[in-house]
């Protein structure tokens, strides 16, 4: 299984990255033998992966990182880097490779302190691998200070360091940074291609895979979770009932409270395992005594970890709410398609009766206003409006139509 196998419908991107990985391999080989590097190379020191949610930006970047670290003996026989089986590929894909550093937003932003150690590491030579790879999963969340730190490192990189930045679009990244990166734009994979991958790679029943892929409109990670996680299906079912529950003010407020509570519970479940593991590992590293008693002078370190975990839980709740709003937008998008007689395939065919009822009982104009109300709620959440207030305002707007 090559490292590119999870990149669904991204043949052009795979071809470009494969060529770059070959040239990178040739550069390392030439440097080791003292020969001159290839004159023309498709490899560069900084890449920017863009594309809509679910297209696989981070998946593509991590696959490229694995190909750069590939140590398969087949390479000496002309095999392409990125076998997927060697130690370099395996650890890079798992996120445990010593020379592949990944940075993701803990809260709503990537702070300068989150980037400090990573930027410092980018100036060092690879410890065990062939390249020092720095993967920034949420480049759009860099704040001013952290973005400036990244800019300086990208402007003056070490000879064997590669920066891989991921963002929804080029506009989300500082012009000074993106001008120094090679741009790769991924597209949303076809629904049928995502369903086929779920069947082949995850053993999902074809009907379940098709429903999940259609409901998520080609978002690979969400489709996989929807097909494999009963809790995700229950949460989605609750979201799909919201349009029928906003007939009165009481129903609006209750639906809003349930959406916020569900997002909080979802984020709590996702965070508990990670938080516990992180806390236990830090305590062990600091030399906690019997009964978990911490040595003197370590309270500040534990407080920093608690603050980081709190920021991560806040972001996780916002992300869960944003997912619910995305699904709700999909419902009204289907309603609008029915009202306008569009031939666009419906995403939520499992609630066809509800969609037809809403299409009959409302006008296209009111449907558009409801979609706009959901968008307004998402903007409010981005601006740190209290989630319950933002969602209550949205459900009341859905009622007004």
Secondary structure by P-SEA (a helix, b strand, c coil): cccccccccaaaaaaaaaaaaaaaaaaaaaaaaccccccccccccbbbbbbcccccaaaaaaaaaaaaacccccccccccccccccaaaaaaaacccccbbbbcccccccccccaaaaaaaaaccccccccbbbbbcccccccaaaaaaaaaaaacccccbbbbbbccccccccaaaaaabbbbbbccccaaaaaaaaaacccccaaaaaaaaaaaccaaaaaaaaaccaaaaaaaaaaaacccccccaaaaaaaaaaaaaaaaaaaaaacaaaaaaaaaaaaaaacccccccccccaaaaaaaaaaaaaaaaaaaaaaaaaaaaaaaaaaaaaaaaaaaccccccccccaaaaaaaaaaaccaaaaaaaaaaaaaaaaaaaacccaaaaaaaaaaaaaac
